[in-house]
Amino acid sequence: MSLSVAIIGSGPAAFYTADALVKSDNDCRIDIIERLPCPYGLIRFGVAPDHEKTKNVMRAFAKTAAHEDVNYYGNVEVGRDIGLNEIREMYDAVVLAVGAGSDRAVGIPGEDKKGVFGSATFVNWYNGHPDRRDLNPDLNVGAAVVLGNGNVAIDVARVLVKTPAEMAATDLPDYAAQPIQNAPLTDVYMVGRRGPNEAKYTNVELREMGHLENCVPQIDAAQLPESVEGEMSDRDRRLAKKNLATVREFVDRNADEKPKRVHFVYYAQPVEILGDDRVTGVRFERTEVRDGRAVGLGEFFEIPCGLVIAAIGYISRPVADTPFDERGGIVENDDGRVDTGLYAVGWIKRGPSGVIGTNKPDGKLAAEQIFTDHGAGGGKSGRAALEALLAERGVRAVNLSEWQTIEAAEIANAREGAPRKKFVSVAEMLAALG
Ligand SMILES: Cc1cc2nc3c(=O)[nH]c(=O)nc-3n(C[C@H](O)[C@H](O)[C@H](O)COP(=O)(O)OP(=O)(O)OC[C@H]3O[C@@H](n4cnc5c(N)ncnc54)[C@H](O)[C@@H]3O)c2cc1C
């Protein structure tokens, strides 16, 4: 009898796992269970709308989804429609691939004020996630602060300042495009606790900030270190050197060259969000880096702004019936093994770091662990039991061909040049199925 494997979630980690399983010589059937009708996790709801090429990996994942040994069950949420323990009873092996979809708190006074958002929330909003489409942020502001020094911070800053023409060939939903593009925003401050050498953004994303149609990067030369120093891997050193060279090019850019500016501010940690009900600014403490850590220097300054996006990290929500590491924001696991027959991959396993491809080794390892632990054969009924239970509970699962119908409608509805027009609610997706 073939081995029955359930994968919970349908982001990169889930698909890399499914791919490793189907490419093995073992006989197994894989069911991917996703809470939304649409697959692909943060590829759809995280990756910036103007970076469509990054999403090309969806094509490879679509092939895996169409493999004869793989079934897709969209619109089925584990914890809502079916319990994890129920799935574990049905399947020989269960892989948690639920990602890290929540914002890590900044942990400073005032972060609950209006106009302060975590990047998970804000990015989901401009990417048309059904949970966040009603966020309705007030973008009637002249200045915004983006906390963080990684690619997500750069994505947010860039999406806020790009012109309608620059965003025309994207799937940015109209409800987000209008307030973003009508906003009187002229200045975005990207503030990092440490310096350019420690910044986590990749060089391509950083360089792009120097080539925007309506926006010029600004940087204070005094903030730039002479060279790249300190303990780091060769790879990190190469990246840091490239980044330092890029930010040096930004130093002489004229502030009036274009109507908008993105200010790169380093060595500053937020200590308080200012304002009454709404944010009016952020108070920062200057820092210096000691042994790789930002240490406060007791000198303070403020940046007035009407919008704050904290791009400082993501955490997973605890998964019911599994041990959870609250501090790390991940499921407790021993290199992916959570419990007998239960595995974790991707951000729920490792925390929120790395690019799409970083999840690939997790999938390969989980497949190896599953075959090591279970041998080639399985004994549980898997798919038949799942389908019976979903039918009994009246759960409207979306299968692969139905998702393909939804996707085809999104492509057909796209404005010229755009890849798709996303349906932004579950009801709209289901309505597309007639
Ligand atoms: C804003 C942002 C931008 C990014 N941009 C890039 C980029 O440009 N290039 C790049 O290489 N990487 C990028 N990344 C990183 C990349 O997206 C991640 O490495 C990757 O998505 C993590 O994969 P995952 O499968 O662990 O999680 P996710 O992609 O988050 O997938 C988790 C899936 O599980 C589902 N799920 C959650 N709970 C349940 C449940 N209870 N039941 C069923 N399903 C559930 C979710 O709906 C989701 O589909 C970006 C990340 C972010 C946050």
The ligand as an SDF file (V2000), in Angstrom:
LIG
                    3D

 53 58  0  0  0  0  0  0  0  0999 V2000
    6.9410   40.3250    2.2520 C   0  0  0  0  0  0  0  0  0  0  0  0
    7.7930   39.1900    1.7610 C   0  0  0  0  0  0  0  0  0  0  0  0
    8.4000   39.2760    0.5330 C   0  0  0  0  0  0  0  0  0  0  0  0
    9.2040   38.2290    0.0820 C   0  0  0  0  0  0  0  0  0  0  0  0
    9.7970   38.3560   -1.1320 N   0  0  0  0  0  0  0  0  0  0  0  0
   10.6100   37.3770   -1.5670 C   0  0  0  0  0  0  0  0  0  0  0  0
   11.2520   37.5120   -2.8400 C   0  0  0  0  0  0  0  0  0  0  0  0
   11.0760   38.5140   -3.5550 O   0  0  0  0  0  0  0  0  0  0  0  0
   12.0520   36.4830   -3.2450 N   0  0  0  0  0  0  0  0  0  0  0  0
   12.2660   35.3640   -2.4760 C   0  0  0  0  0  0  0  0  0  0  0  0
   12.9950   34.4610   -2.8910 O   0  0  0  0  0  0  0  0  0  0  0  0
   11.6630   35.2240   -1.2600 N   0  0  0  0  0  0  0  0  0  0  0  0
   10.8490   36.1940   -0.8000 C   0  0  0  0  0  0  0  0  0  0  0  0
   10.2560   36.0660    0.4120 N   0  0  0  0  0  0  0  0  0  0  0  0
   10.5180   34.8420    1.2130 C   0  0  0  0  0  0  0  0  0  0  0  0
    9.6080   33.6600    0.8090 C   0  0  0  0  0  0  0  0  0  0  0  0
    8.3280   34.1460    0.5350 O   0  0  0  0  0  0  0  0  0  0  0  0
    9.5960   32.6190    1.9330 C   0  0  0  0  0  0  0  0  0  0  0  0
   10.9060   32.0760    2.0350 O   0  0  0  0  0  0  0  0  0  0  0  0
    8.6330   31.4630    1.6940 C   0  0  0  0  0  0  0  0  0  0  0  0
    7.3720   31.8870    1.2310 O   0  0  0  0  0  0  0  0  0  0  0  0
    8.4110   30.6490    2.9810 C   0  0  0  0  0  0  0  0  0  0  0  0
    7.7100   29.4900    2.6060 O   0  0  0  0  0  0  0  0  0  0  0  0
    6.7300   28.6560    3.5560 P   0  0  0  0  0  0  0  0  0  0  0  0
    6.1730   27.5930    2.6720 O   0  0  0  0  0  0  0  0  0  0  0  0
    7.4500   28.2620    4.7820 O   0  0  0  0  0  0  0  0  0  0  0  0
    5.5840   29.6660    4.0340 O   0  0  0  0  0  0  0  0  0  0  0  0
    4.3950   30.4460    3.2350 P   0  0  0  0  0  0  0  0  0  0  0  0
    4.8510   30.8830    1.8950 O   0  0  0  0  0  0  0  0  0  0  0  0
    3.9500   31.4720    4.1910 O   0  0  0  0  0  0  0  0  0  0  0  0
    3.2700   29.3440    3.0570 O   0  0  0  0  0  0  0  0  0  0  0  0
    2.4730   28.9040    4.1270 C   0  0  0  0  0  0  0  0  0  0  0  0
    1.1150   28.4650    3.6090 C   0  0  0  0  0  0  0  0  0  0  0  0
    0.4070   27.7640    4.6500 O   0  0  0  0  0  0  0  0  0  0  0  0
   -0.9520   28.1540    4.6250 C   0  0  0  0  0  0  0  0  0  0  0  0
   -1.5210   27.9020    5.9480 N   0  0  0  0  0  0  0  0  0  0  0  0
   -1.2600   28.5650    7.1050 C   0  0  0  0  0  0  0  0  0  0  0  0
   -1.9680   28.0580    8.1140 N   0  0  0  0  0  0  0  0  0  0  0  0
   -2.7030   27.0240    7.6050 C   0  0  0  0  0  0  0  0  0  0  0  0
   -3.6450   26.1100    8.1690 C   0  0  0  0  0  0  0  0  0  0  0  0
   -3.9520   26.1560    9.4770 N   0  0  0  0  0  0  0  0  0  0  0  0
   -4.2220   25.1970    7.3690 N   0  0  0  0  0  0  0  0  0  0  0  0
   -3.8940   25.1370    6.0450 C   0  0  0  0  0  0  0  0  0  0  0  0
   -3.0190   25.9920    5.4570 N   0  0  0  0  0  0  0  0  0  0  0  0
   -2.4180   26.9130    6.2300 C   0  0  0  0  0  0  0  0  0  0  0  0
   -0.8980   29.6240    4.2500 C   0  0  0  0  0  0  0  0  0  0  0  0
   -2.1540   30.1100    3.7790 O   0  0  0  0  0  0  0  0  0  0  0  0
    0.1970   29.6260    3.1920 C   0  0  0  0  0  0  0  0  0  0  0  0
   -0.3340   29.3610    1.9120 O   0  0  0  0  0  0  0  0  0  0  0  0
    9.4200   37.0860    0.8850 C   0  0  0  0  0  0  0  0  0  0  0  0
    8.8040   37.0130    2.1370 C   0  0  0  0  0  0  0  0  0  0  0  0
    8.0090   38.0500    2.5670 C   0  0  0  0  0  0  0  0  0  0  0  0
    7.3650   37.9460    3.9190 C   0  0  0  0  0  0  0  0  0  0  0  0
  1  2  1  0
  2  3  1  0
  2 52  2  0
  3  4  2  0
  4  5  1  0
  4 50  1  0
  5  6  2  0
  6  7  1  0
  6 13  1  0
  7  8  2  0
  7  9  1  0
  9 10  1  0
 10 11  2  0
 10 12  1  0
 12 13  2  0
 13 14  1  0
 14 15  1  0
 14 50  1  0
 15 16  1  0
 16 17  1  0
 16 18  1  0
 18 19  1  0
 18 20  1  0
 20 21  1  0
 20 22  1  0
 22 23  1  0
 23 24  1  0
 24 25  2  0
 24 26  1  0
 24 27  1  0
 27 28  1  0
 28 29  2  0
 28 30  1  0
 28 31  1  0
 31 32  1  0
 32 33  1  0
 33 34  1  0
 33 48  1  0
 34 35  1  0
 35 36  1  0
 35 46  1  0
 36 37  1  0
 36 45  1  0
 37 38  2  0
 38 39  1  0
 39 40  1  0
 39 45  2  0
 40 41  1  0
 40 42  2  0
 42 43  1  0
 43 44  2  0
 44 45  1  0
 46 47  1  0
 46 48  1  0
 48 49  1  0
 50 51  2  0
 51 52  1  0
 52 53  1  0
M  END
$$$$
